[in-house]
């Protein structure tokens, strides 16, 4: 089942919008954009990839009643990128508060939808057709103050 989802969703992120798959964690895809600093439109790329990923996953789910639906979360900000691990196992990855917050934002998304953080929304300023609905200030693990989260409906 997961391979069926990954088969259609991963190309949406990588080939379609210039992202990179950092890792697969169970049923989650962790993708990154702009790790080389060469995508000034990274928020737009990530948002488009998220919407396409969700649309493709929805199409797969429609063919298989009873299969789970997923949430997508997008966050923007600075992270540390590099090789992490030991001699026995290393991988190139990104770490930092922005990465952790992306996972928390994902958890606030309604099933089958895309949630974005305020920094990503700021990165979409000036883009025609952006439609969001605020989820309001949301309490998330690791933050003293609630964060603003938005459901992305369209670009």
N, CA, C and O of each residue as an XYZ file, in Angstrom:
620
protein
N       0.820     -1.183      0.000
C       0.000      0.000      0.000
C       0.877      1.265      0.000
O       0.675      2.163     -0.817
N       1.848      1.327      0.920
C       2.701      2.516      0.978
C       3.475      2.703     -0.318
O       3.638      3.831     -0.783
N       3.949      1.626     -0.898
C       4.667      1.757     -2.166
C       3.778      2.334     -3.260
O       4.256      3.084     -4.111
N       2.496      1.996     -3.248
C       1.578      2.566     -4.236
C       1.476      4.080     -4.048
O       1.477      4.831     -5.024
N       1.391      4.521     -2.809
C       1.373      5.962     -2.543
C       2.698      6.611     -2.942
O       2.711      7.632     -3.629
N       3.805      6.020     -2.512
C       5.118      6.604     -2.795
C       5.384      6.690     -4.291
O       6.011      7.637     -4.765
N       4.903      5.695     -5.030
C       5.123      5.662     -6.475
C       4.563      6.903     -7.172
O       5.146      7.389     -8.141
N       3.446      7.407     -6.685
C       2.837      8.571     -7.339
C       3.168      9.890     -6.645
O       3.137     10.944     -7.280
N       3.480      9.845     -5.368
C       3.712     11.106     -4.659
C       5.160     11.581     -4.728
O       5.403     12.781     -4.851
N       6.116     10.674     -4.653
C       7.526     11.093     -4.670
C       7.890     11.807     -5.964
O       8.564     12.836     -5.899
N       7.482     11.321     -7.145
C       7.799     12.088     -8.363
C       7.210     13.501     -8.355
O       7.776     14.410     -8.963
N       6.089     13.691     -7.677
C       5.497     15.032     -7.597
C       6.433     15.986     -6.872
O       6.526     17.162     -7.224
N       7.117     15.486     -5.873
C       8.024     16.331     -5.089
C       9.347     16.512     -5.806
O       9.817     17.637     -5.971
N       9.953     15.406     -6.234
C      11.302     15.455     -6.773
C      11.319     15.983     -8.200
O      11.894     17.036     -8.473
N      10.691     15.252     -9.100
C      10.767     15.628    -10.504
C       9.980     16.866    -10.838
O      10.416     17.702    -11.631
N       8.831     16.979    -10.238
C       7.940     18.061    -10.608
C       8.297     19.427    -10.061
O       8.021     20.444    -10.697
N       8.906     19.461     -8.890
C       9.066     20.762     -8.242
C      10.461     21.025     -7.683
O      10.679     22.046     -7.030
N      11.400     20.128     -7.928
C      12.785     20.376     -7.552
C      13.135     20.101     -6.108
O      14.161     20.571     -5.616
N      12.301     19.349     -5.425
C      12.617     18.980     -4.052
C      13.504     17.757     -4.012
O      13.784     17.136     -5.038
N      13.940     17.421     -2.816
C      14.745     16.221     -2.610
C      14.110     15.432     -1.472
O      13.635     16.009     -0.494
N      14.106     14.131     -1.608
C      13.592     13.285     -0.537
C      14.710     13.118      0.480
O      15.745     12.521      0.183
N      14.501     13.641      1.666
C      15.479     13.503      2.735
C      15.423     12.092      3.283
O      16.452     11.446      3.483
N      14.204     11.620      3.526
C      14.032     10.254      4.022
C      12.567      9.868      4.016
O      11.676     10.714      3.930
N      12.345      8.571      4.108
C      11.022      8.011      4.336
C      11.025      7.503      5.762
O      11.915      6.747      6.152
N      10.043      7.909      6.541
C       9.932      7.489      7.932
C       8.553      6.864      8.084
O       7.557      7.569      8.252
N       8.501      5.551      8.024
C       7.201      4.887      8.063
C       6.376      5.315      6.875
O       6.767      5.094      5.729
N       5.221      5.936      7.142
C       4.366      6.390      6.047
C       4.614      7.860      5.704
O       3.854      8.457      4.941
N       5.667      8.438      6.261
C       5.953      9.864      6.037
C       7.069     10.061      5.018
O       8.026      9.290      4.949
N       6.910     11.113      4.238
C       7.951     11.553      3.311
C       8.496     12.866      3.866
O       7.741     13.819      4.057
N       9.793     12.920      4.123
C      10.413     14.180      4.515
C      11.167     14.696      3.302
O      12.130     14.082      2.843
N      10.717     15.826      2.795
C      11.313     16.413      1.601
C      11.901     17.775      1.938
O      11.432     18.461      2.847
N      12.928     18.156      1.198
C      13.557     19.460      1.405
C      13.631     20.212      0.079
O      13.626     19.629     -1.005
N      13.700     21.508      0.217
C      13.881     22.402     -0.919
C      14.954     23.416     -0.541
O      15.109     23.759      0.632
N      15.678     23.883     -1.519
C      16.641     24.976     -1.348
C      17.829     24.624     -0.455
O      18.419     25.524      0.142
N      18.190     23.385     -0.346
C      19.326     23.042      0.517
C      20.649     23.551     -0.047
O      21.619     23.690      0.699
N      20.707     23.829     -1.330
C      21.915     24.395     -1.934
C      21.832     25.916     -2.060
O      22.766     26.555     -2.545
N      20.718     26.490     -1.625
C      20.565     27.938     -1.711
C      20.292     28.452     -3.107
O      20.508     29.633     -3.383
N      19.821     27.588     -3.994
C      19.619     27.983     -5.392
C      18.148     28.031     -5.804
O      17.837     28.063     -6.995
N      17.243     28.037     -4.822
C      15.808     28.094     -5.123
C      15.161     29.245     -4.354
O      14.540     29.024     -3.315
N      15.299     30.463     -4.855
C      14.690     31.590     -4.144
C      13.173     31.466     -4.030
O      12.559     32.102     -3.174
N      12.570     30.650     -4.888
C      11.124     30.415     -4.863
C      10.775     29.119     -4.127
O       9.762     28.486     -4.425
N      11.613     28.729     -3.167
C      11.439     27.432     -2.495
C      10.096     27.282     -1.796
O       9.545     26.181     -1.772
N       9.553     28.351     -1.227
C       8.250     28.247     -0.561
C       7.168     27.897     -1.585
O       6.299     27.068     -1.313
N       7.220     28.518     -2.737
C       6.255     28.225     -3.802
C       6.429     26.790     -4.307
O       5.445     26.074     -4.494
N       7.670     26.373     -4.526
C       7.932     25.005     -4.973
C       7.377     23.989     -3.974
O       6.718     23.023     -4.359
N       7.650     24.220     -2.689
C       7.200     23.290     -1.648
C       5.680     23.268     -1.561
O       5.080     22.204     -1.408
N       5.060     24.431     -1.657
C       3.596     24.500     -1.583
C       2.960     23.797     -2.779
O       1.989     23.058     -2.620
N       3.492     24.020     -3.956
C       2.962     23.341     -5.147
C       3.156     21.833     -5.043
O       2.256     21.058     -5.368
N       4.329     21.428     -4.588
C       4.591     19.999     -4.430
C       3.635     19.388     -3.419
O       3.135     18.283     -3.628
N       3.376     20.095     -2.329
C       2.475     19.581     -1.295
C       1.063     19.394     -1.836
O       0.427     18.370     -1.584
N       0.574     20.380     -2.579
C      -0.769     20.257     -3.149
C      -0.842     19.119     -4.166
O      -1.821     18.372     -4.200
N       0.191     18.991     -4.989
C       0.189     17.903     -5.975
C       0.314     16.549     -5.284
O      -0.357     15.591     -5.667
N       1.168     16.469     -4.273
C       1.311     15.233     -3.511
C      -0.029     14.814     -2.926
O      -0.412     13.647     -3.007
N      -0.733     15.761     -2.343
C      -2.025     15.453     -1.732
C      -3.050     15.037     -2.799
O      -3.833     14.113     -2.576
N      -3.048     15.702     -3.930
C      -3.983     15.345     -5.004
C      -3.708     13.934     -5.513
O      -4.639     13.166     -5.754
N      -2.443     13.595     -5.674
C      -2.096     12.253     -6.154
C      -2.447     11.188     -5.119
O      -2.947     10.120     -5.473
N      -2.191     11.470     -3.853
C      -2.530     10.515     -2.795
C      -4.042     10.323     -2.718
O      -4.520      9.214     -2.476
N      -4.788     11.399     -2.923
C      -6.252     11.306     -2.901
C      -6.747     10.425     -4.042
O      -7.687      9.651     -3.861
N      -6.130     10.532     -5.205
C      -6.519      9.699     -6.349
C      -6.257      8.219     -6.060
O      -7.072      7.363     -6.402
N      -5.120      7.922     -5.432
C      -4.824      6.533     -5.076
C      -5.850      6.025     -4.062
O      -6.366      4.915     -4.198
N      -6.139      6.831     -3.057
C      -7.100      6.428     -2.016
C      -8.484      6.182     -2.611
O      -9.200      5.286     -2.163
N      -8.864      6.966     -3.611
C     -10.178      6.798     -4.231
C     -10.303      5.439     -4.918
O     -11.402      4.896     -5.026
N      -9.188      4.893     -5.378
C      -9.192      3.587     -6.034
C      -9.180      2.432     -5.035
O      -9.410      1.278     -5.399
N      -8.910      2.758     -3.776
C      -8.767      1.715     -2.749
C      -9.544      2.107     -1.496
O      -8.961      2.634     -0.549
N     -10.846      1.858     -1.480
C     -11.626      2.186     -0.284
C     -11.013      1.533      0.959
O     -10.612      0.369      0.941
N     -10.957      2.303      2.013
C     -10.400      1.789      3.257
C      -8.928      2.111      3.460
O      -8.415      1.985      4.572
N      -8.242      2.525      2.398
C      -6.843      2.910      2.572
C      -6.794      4.246      3.311
O      -7.713      5.056      3.190
N      -5.741      4.477      4.066
C      -5.666      5.717      4.844
C      -5.452      6.945      3.969
O      -4.990      6.854      2.831
N      -5.796      8.075      4.528
C      -5.534      9.377      3.912
C      -4.443     10.033      4.744
O      -4.225      9.659      5.896
N      -3.770     10.996      4.172
C      -2.615     11.590      4.827
C      -2.754     13.090      5.001
O      -3.616     13.730      4.398
N      -1.901     13.627      5.824
C      -1.780     15.071      6.050
C      -0.434     15.512      5.493
O       0.521     14.736      5.457
N      -0.371     16.765      5.060
C       0.898     17.322      4.595
C       1.143     18.615      5.358
O       0.232     19.422      5.544
N       2.379     18.802      5.796
C       2.778     20.034      6.465
C       3.978     20.638      5.781
O       4.898     19.923      5.383
N       3.977     21.960      5.639
C       5.084     22.670      5.004
C       5.508     23.804      5.917
O       4.674     24.558      6.419
N       6.806     23.916      6.128
C       7.353     25.014      6.907
C       8.585     25.543      6.198
O       9.259     24.805      5.480
N       8.875     26.798      6.394
C      10.030     27.441      5.769
C      10.895     28.073      6.840
O      10.400     28.547      7.863
N      12.187     28.072      6.592
C      13.118     28.696      7.524
C      14.494     28.094      7.371
O      14.739     27.261      6.499
N      15.382     28.533      8.236
C      16.756     28.040      8.177
C      16.896     26.733      8.934
O      16.308     26.530      9.997
N      17.692     25.859      8.351
C      18.006     24.574      8.978
C      19.479     24.294      8.725
O      20.096     24.896      7.846
N      20.025     23.388      9.494
C      21.388     22.934      9.268
C      21.337     21.742      8.339
O      20.566     20.808      8.560
N      22.153     21.767      7.302
C      22.198     20.666      6.343
C      23.595     20.075      6.347
O      24.587     20.805      6.339
N      23.672     18.755      6.361
C      24.978     18.105      6.320
C      24.850     16.625      6.601
O      23.752     16.080      6.713
N      26.003     15.990      6.710
C      26.060     14.564      6.979
C      25.986     14.363      8.481
O      26.725     14.990      9.241
N      25.094     13.490      8.898
C      24.863     13.231     10.310
C      24.940     11.736     10.565
O      24.431     10.938      9.778
N      25.565     11.365     11.647
C      25.620      9.955     12.018
C      27.015      9.534     12.427
O      27.849     10.358     12.802
N      27.249      8.243     12.347
C      28.539      7.667     12.703
C      29.087      6.908     11.510
O      28.443      6.812     10.466
N      30.281      6.373     11.681
C      30.914      5.602     10.611
C      30.024      4.434     10.171
O      30.028      4.057      8.999
N      29.261      3.863     11.111
C      28.419      2.718     10.796
C      27.135      3.089     10.062
O      26.491      2.231      9.459
N      26.773      4.336     10.110
C      25.554      4.754      9.432
C      25.443      6.265      9.394
O      25.266      6.909     10.428
N      25.546      6.819      8.220
C      25.452      8.267      8.040
C      24.482      8.577      6.908
O      24.248      7.770      6.008
N      23.936      9.769      6.994
C      23.121     10.242      5.884
C      23.142     11.758      5.861
O      23.346     12.423      6.877
N      22.925     12.273      4.672
C      22.791     13.710      4.496
C      21.381     14.064      4.904
O      20.431     13.418      4.464
N      21.225     15.076      5.734
C      19.901     15.431      6.225
C      19.865     16.895      6.633
O      20.879     17.591      6.575
N      18.719     17.346      7.036
C      18.561     18.681      7.608
C      18.013     18.527      9.020
O      17.208     17.637      9.295
N      18.461     19.404      9.909
C      17.993     19.375     11.285
C      17.764     20.805     11.753
O      18.307     21.754     11.189
N      16.960     20.940     12.784
C      16.736     22.238     13.392
C      15.282     22.460     13.749
O      14.408     21.652     13.434
N      15.048     23.570     14.410
C      13.700     23.897     14.865
C      12.708     23.953     13.714
O      11.568     23.510     13.853
N      13.131     24.490     12.585
C      12.244     24.609     11.423
C      11.758     23.236     10.963
O      10.605     23.082     10.560
N      12.646     22.238     11.026
C      12.288     20.874     10.619
C      11.290     20.289     11.617
O      10.284     19.699     11.222
N      11.565     20.451     12.890
C      10.656     19.941     13.917
C       9.284     20.600     13.806
O       8.253     19.945     13.953
N       9.289     21.896     13.546
C       8.025     22.619     13.428
C       7.229     22.154     12.202
O       5.999     22.126     12.240
N       7.914     21.795     11.132
C       7.214     21.273      9.948
C       6.421     20.017     10.308
O       5.290     19.834      9.858
N       7.022     19.166     11.117
C       6.328     17.943     11.533
C       5.123     18.284     12.411
O       4.074     17.650     12.298
N       5.268     19.268     13.272
C       4.156     19.679     14.136
C       3.027     20.283     13.299
O       1.851     20.031     13.563
N       3.384     21.077     12.294
C       2.392     21.679     11.398
C       1.638     20.578     10.655
O       0.418     20.650     10.507
N       2.357     19.567     10.193
C       1.728     18.440      9.504
C       0.659     17.816     10.391
O      -0.413     17.448      9.909
N       0.940     17.697     11.667
C      -0.014     17.087     12.580
C      -1.283     17.900     12.788
O      -2.291     17.366     13.252
N      -1.244     19.187     12.451
C      -2.432     20.036     12.594
C      -3.311     20.028     11.355
O      -4.461     20.465     11.405
N      -2.777     19.533     10.243
C      -3.531     19.555      8.985
C      -4.733     18.627      9.070
O      -4.634     17.527      9.614
N      -5.856     19.059      8.540
C      -6.977     18.131      8.416
C      -6.579     16.985      7.475
O      -5.786     17.191      6.557
N      -7.111     15.806      7.690
C      -6.795     14.658      6.843
C      -7.122     15.002      5.389
O      -8.189     15.532      5.080
N      -6.178     14.688      4.517
C      -6.362     14.958      3.092
C      -6.056     16.384      2.679
O      -6.347     16.773      1.548
N      -5.472     17.174      3.577
C      -5.225     18.592      3.286
C      -3.764     18.941      3.540
O      -2.991     18.119      4.032
N      -3.403     20.168      3.197
C      -2.049     20.692      3.367
C      -2.098     21.855      4.346
O      -2.879     22.790      4.169
N      -1.260     21.798      5.380
C      -1.129     22.912      6.322
C       0.246     23.537      6.128
O       1.233     22.842      5.890
N       0.290     24.866      6.236
C       1.554     25.588      6.097
C       1.736     26.522      7.281
O       0.771     26.972      7.899
N       2.983     26.798      7.576
C       3.303     27.747      8.625
C       3.321     29.172      8.104
O       3.271     29.412      6.898
N       3.394     30.108      9.032
C       3.379     31.528      8.678
C       4.556     31.911      7.788
O       4.408     32.741      6.892
N       5.725     31.314      8.026
C       6.896     31.646      7.202
C       6.687     31.219      5.751
O       7.096     31.927      4.831
N       6.059     30.080      5.546
C       5.769     29.640      4.178
C       4.753     30.564      3.536
O       4.886     30.918      2.364
N       3.741     30.956      4.291
C       2.749     31.881      3.749
C       3.409     33.193      3.339
O       3.080     33.753      2.294
N       4.328     33.682      4.148
C       5.062     34.909      3.778
C       5.844     34.706      2.482
O       5.961     35.628      1.676
N       6.378     33.505      2.282
C       7.108     33.203      1.059
C       6.228     33.131     -0.172
O       6.731     33.117     -1.296
N       4.918     33.084      0.025
C       3.975     33.029     -1.093
C       3.385     34.394     -1.425
O       2.541     34.507     -2.314
N       3.824     35.429     -0.714
C       3.318     36.780     -1.010
C       3.551     37.119     -2.469
O       4.618     36.859     -3.026
N       2.541     37.700     -3.071
C       2.645     38.119     -4.458
C       2.323     37.023     -5.461
O       2.270     37.291     -6.661
N       2.107     35.801     -5.003
C       1.759     34.705     -5.902
C       0.252     34.742     -6.130
O      -0.532     34.699     -5.181
N      -0.144     34.822     -7.398
C      -1.566     34.854     -7.729
C      -2.235     33.532     -7.389
O      -1.654     32.463     -7.571
N      -3.454     33.618     -6.896
C      -4.268     32.439     -6.670
C      -4.078     31.742     -5.343
O      -4.677     30.692     -5.109
N      -3.252     32.301     -4.460
C      -3.052     31.654     -3.158
C      -4.337     31.790     -2.337
O      -4.842     32.889     -2.106
N      -4.842     30.637     -1.906
C      -6.022     30.634     -1.039
C      -5.712     29.806      0.197
O      -5.348     28.634      0.106
N      -5.864     30.437      1.352
C      -5.645     29.738      2.614
C      -6.800     30.020      3.545
O      -7.505     31.021      3.413
N      -6.976     29.116      4.489
C      -7.911     29.370      5.567
C      -7.129     29.199      6.867
O      -6.481     28.172      7.070
N      -7.187     30.190      7.740
C      -6.418     30.088      8.986
C      -6.988     29.033      9.925
O      -8.201     28.912     10.098
N      -6.089     28.285     10.517
C      -6.487     27.380     11.589
C      -6.396     28.117     12.923
O      -6.828     27.615     13.961
N      -5.826     29.316     12.870
C      -5.669     30.116     14.078
C      -4.389     29.754     14.797
O      -3.614     28.919     14.331
N      -4.173     30.386     15.931
C      -3.004     30.020     16.740
C      -3.183     28.597     17.279
O      -4.208     28.271     17.877
N      -2.179     27.769     17.058
C      -2.243     26.358     17.433
C      -1.101     26.058     18.402
O       0.053     26.395     18.137
N      -1.428     25.434     19.507
C      -0.401     25.004     20.458
C       0.295     23.771     19.899
O      -0.362     22.808     19.504
N       1.627     23.799     19.865
C       2.400     22.660     19.392
C       3.509     22.342     20.376
O       4.019     23.219     21.073
N       3.863     21.089     20.416
C       4.938     20.625     21.286
C       6.233     21.367     20.950
O       6.580     21.545     19.783
N       6.932     21.790     21.991
C       8.224     22.443     21.799
C       8.160     23.948     21.667
O       9.200     24.600     21.567
N       6.972     24.516     21.665
C       6.815     25.967     21.552
C       6.010     26.477     22.735
O       4.966     25.916     23.071
N       6.490     27.533     23.362
C       5.759     28.123     24.490
C       4.501     28.833     24.029
O       3.455     28.754     24.674
N       4.612     29.519     22.918
C       3.488     30.285     22.377
C       2.856     29.525     21.220
O       3.559     28.815     20.501
N       1.562     29.654     21.023
C       0.919     29.036     19.854
C       1.508     29.599     18.553
O       2.013     30.721     18.521
N       1.435     28.818     17.510
C       1.928     29.255     16.196
C       0.739     29.411     15.248
O      -0.298     28.770     15.415
N       0.913     30.264     14.264
C      -0.127     30.445     13.259
C       0.031     29.390     12.174
O       1.111     29.219     11.608
N      -1.053     28.689     11.896
C      -1.067     27.637     10.878
C      -2.228     27.926      9.930
O      -3.278     28.419     10.340
N      -2.015     27.611      8.666
C      -3.004     27.867      7.618
C      -3.195     26.622      6.777
O      -2.231     25.912      6.489
N      -4.425     26.351      6.382
C      -4.689     25.276      5.420
C      -4.576     25.889      4.034
O      -5.251     26.870      3.722
N      -3.735     25.316      3.221
C      -3.527     25.796      1.858
C      -4.540     25.114      0.961
O      -4.551     23.889      0.838
N      -5.395     25.916      0.331
C      -6.429     25.365     -0.542
C      -6.052     25.399     -2.007
O      -6.433     24.502     -2.760
N      -5.313     26.410     -2.431
C      -4.997     26.529     -3.855
C      -3.847     27.489     -4.061
O      -3.538     28.339     -3.226
N      -3.231     27.311     -5.214
C      -2.198     28.228     -5.706
C      -2.551     28.626     -7.116
O      -1.823     29.397     -7.741
